[in-house]
Each structure stands twice: as C-alpha cells, then as structure tokens.
Amino acid sequence: MSDTEKSASSNNKFLKGTLILTVSSIVVKVIGSLNWIILSRVLGGEGIGLYQMGFPIYLMAITLSSAGIPVAISIITAEKLAQKDFLGAKRVFNVSLRLLFVTGLVFASALFFGAHWLIDNHWIRDSRAYYSIIALAPAVFFVTFLASFRGYLQGWQIMTPTAASEIVEQLMRVVTMIVFANMFMPHGLAYAAGGASMGAGVGAFCALLVLMWFYGRLKQKLKADLQQQNPLATRESARAIISRLLRLALPVSMSSLMLPVVANLDLLIVPQRLEAAGFHISQATEFFGYLTGMAVPLINLATIFTAAMTISLVPAISESRALNDVFGIRAKTRTAFRVALIITCPCFVVMYFLAEKIAALIYNAPGAADAIQTMSVGILLLGLHQISTGILQGLGRTSIPVINMILAAAVKVFLSWTLTAIPTLGIKGAAMATVVDFGLAAVLNMIFIYKYTGFALSFSGVFKPAVSAAAMGAAVYGVITLAASWGAWAILAAIAVAVPVYGGVLLAVGGMGKDDLESLPFIGHRLLAAGQKLGYFR
C-alpha cells in the first residue's frame, strides 16, 4: 500500500470516529436539554439551586482525579499498538485501571466524608445542599474508574464505545434524576435535590457497564493480535507507566482547570467593568448573562464537530508519531484543519448574520444579539484551537497547549478589563476579549505545530472556504432582508438558501473534491453519487 493510500485509510478512520462522537454529543445535548425542562418543573428554581451547589465541587473532584488520564492512556496505547506491542498496551490499561480505582476511591471518599466540612466552613452556603453533595460521591468513583476504559478503547481508535457510553450515561442519568426527584419530593426539597444528584452516579455506573462490554469484545480480538506481538518490545515497569501517564495527563488536567478559572475571572471582571462603563448593576448582570449564558453556549454548540475531532485525532497522530511517519502526521493534520475550516466558516457567518433573530427566537432576548454577533467569529477560532490542541497532544507535547492557554488568558484578562469599561463597547468588549483569547491560543499552538511537523495553513486552504462562506453570507443577508417580517421562518429560509449556496461555491472554487468526499465515512459516497448525478466529479 502506497503512502497516499495509507494516509487515506488512516484519515477515514479518524474522520469516522469524529462523526460518531459528533452524533453522540448532539444526542447527549438534546437529552440534557429536555432533562432541564422537566427537572426545573419538578424542583423549581430553589431546588435547582440546591442541586447545582454541589456540582462545582464534584467537577473539581473528577478533574483532579481523572481529567487528562484518558488522553494520556489513548496516546500511549496508540503508540504501543503502532509498534505491535499488544502486551504493552494491555499493561498500560491494567496499570491505569488500578491507579484510577485508587484515586477514584480517595476523591469519592473525600467528597462524601468532607460534605459537612464544606458546609461548616461556608464553602457551601446552604446546609440543605448536604444531600446533593454526598449523592454525587459515587459518581466521582465511577467517572474516574471508567476513564481508563475510555482512554484504552480510544487508543485503539474505536470511538463507538465512548459514544455509546456517553449516550447511555446521559439517558440513565436523566431518568434517575427525574424519578428520584419525584420520589423524594414529599420528604422535602433538600431530599429531592439529593435524589436528583444520584442520577450522576447511576449514569456513570451504566456507562461503565457499556464500556466493560465493549472491552470484553476487544479482548477476543486481542487474542488474535497477540500472534503478531513484537518480540523486541520491552516490558515497562508499573512505575514507569504511571510516571509517563502523569507527565502527559497533568498538563491536560491543568487545561481542564483553566476553563473554570477563566470563567471565574470573567465573573470578577466583566460585571465590575460594565459598572465602570456607566451601566447600572442590574444592566451589568443582564449583559453578563447575555455573554456567558447565551453567546458562549451557542459557540460551544457550533464547535461540537471540532471538539469530537480533537478526541479522535489524538490517537491517530500518536500512531503516526510512534511509526516515525512524518507523511502521515502531515496528512492527518492537513485533513483536520481543512475539515475544521469547511465546517466552522459557514457556522460563523450564519451566526453573525442571524444573531438578532437567533437571540429573539431561542432566548427571547433580542438584546443578546451584540454579544452573539461579536462572539460568532469565535466559532472559527475556537475550532482551530481545539484541533491544534489535539494535534499537539497527539505529538506528546501536552504541556504546550496549556502554557499557550495561560498566555492567552492573561491577554484576555487585560482586554476584558480595558475594553469592557469603554461605554461604546460594553459587553461587546468582553466578547472581543474572549475571541482574542481563542485566536491567540490557536495561533500559538499552530506556531508549535509548524515547528514540530513543518505544517502550516496554506492560503488556498483558508481562502476557498472563506470565499464560499462570504458568498453564503451575502445570500443569507439578502434572505433575511427580504423576509424581515417572517419571524422564525426567516431563519429557516436563510438556512435553506445558505446550505446549497455554500456547497455550490465550495465545489466551484475547488474547495471540495472527489477525493475529499471519498474519504468521508458514512455520507461521503452518497454525497459523491448525488454530485455525479448533477454533473460534478466526472
């Protein structure tokens, strides 16, 4: 098989994993959205508040106990498999399983037995949240323990187990939350909130069962693979494996911790600087809600695909690195950035032009339009940041993205403090600072990618999706201008026009070719067949 054919096959594998994870993420978000609607009706605002009080502590516990470990396991496992060291990959899994069993037990116990201490020392202001906190302790153990299974299976570049376990986890979590919240409601709101919190543990336990089932199936395949075991592979000690896992995982954990840190900095800075700009405290709170509660979730929703690609990309790059396959690394990197640009460019343009209508339709808050419109370019930049982070992690350079995140966050803090206080900018200034944060982190990552791989984005690679998105933007603007009085139907009409215009221009300028479609799993050959019927790809 030639280098080109190997590259196409490998690209198909990680793109297939990306699509699987994207679909699962969408399903999980839909289930979660329905859950909040139902649970809010059961618990009410006060009950939801009690339920939410334990979650920052819970998220901190699972971040400290396991965040970064699945990435580290997938990196090392992919390397071992590329070198046909199947016994070494299995040993990595066994060592990580024991490590996470211990850390999960420690942090779960700390949360359970430390709940009273958190309340007594006023870390948690409402004592009624006690039951919510202790109910989350089992989830800490199960989420930590299952991380080893997810990381190992991802190292095999099998993404179906992760996708299936996430859907089952969310589904069982939601069902348990609603059932137990209703069951304990007669005993008081505190018990009902605690019952709802039990859903996290039940969901994680069910996800663990799903992953164990997939692992059992993989063991059967492993028996055949062991016939090809590399006889020259050396057996690593448990200490060496744990040391490498921690070296890779700690920077990833720090990246995870950066998200709540930056969110808290926004909480401290943005409302205060809005008041300095002359806005009343109630206005400052409202504008802060527009940014963090409306614009940011839309950006995260629009980058589901690139977030999924990041997970799939890490073991794919690790595999090529272990084989010293420079051509493979560059091919996967080129494909990842190309697909990311093709997906994120139109999302950015659509959200920019439809910001006001989206704000009114989804949130019933037309005032959020400025924040959404300013943040829309963040879709493109966050997508590039996610992809570049995954590539660097796959290269084993897990510390570089977190350092770049810290530098970008420092710039964001300065810009948030400065721009938000300008009366003519206000919340748009804070949104601009966030966009610069995404963009600077992405640029810094890409500098290091060029350093280690020699890959850099080409002009044509950026220009073709950009000009296609610009043409689409003109069409969308025309539709919403002509259909200004159509309400929600204007959004549907704009999207109905946007998709064929973007696809048509992209094909016309050569931004999507026959080889690109053939490499897309599931839908590629169908799109190719449809295009050939219309006279394309002859």
Secondary structure, 3 states (H helix, E strand, C coil): CCHHHHHHHHHHHHHHHHHHHHHHHHHHHHHHHHHHHHHHHHHHHHHHHHHHHCHHHHHHHHHHHHCCHHHHHHHHHHHHHHCCCHHHHHHHHHHHHHHHHHHHHHHHHHHHHCHHHHHHCCCCCCHHHHHHHHHHHHHHHHHHHHHHHHHHHHHCCCCHHHHHHHHHHHHHHHHHHHHHHHHHHHHCHHHHHHHHHHHHHHHHHHHHHHHHHHHHHHHHHHHHHHHHCCCCCCCCCHHHHHHHHHHHHHHHHHHHHHHHHHHHHHHHHHHHHHHHCCCCHHHHHHHHHHHHHHHHHHHHHHCHHHHHHHHHHHHHHHHHHHCCCHHHHHHHHHHHHHHHHHHHHHHHHHHHHCHHHHHHHHCCCHHHHHHHHHHCHHHHHHHHHHHHHHHHHHCCCCHHHHHHHHHHHHHHHHHHHHHCCCCCCCHHHHHHHHHHHHHHHHHHHHHHHHHHHCCCCCHHHHHHHHHHHHHHHHHHHHHHHHCCCCCHHHHHHHHHHHHHHHHHHHHHCCCCCHHHHHHCCCCHHHHHHHHHHCCCCC
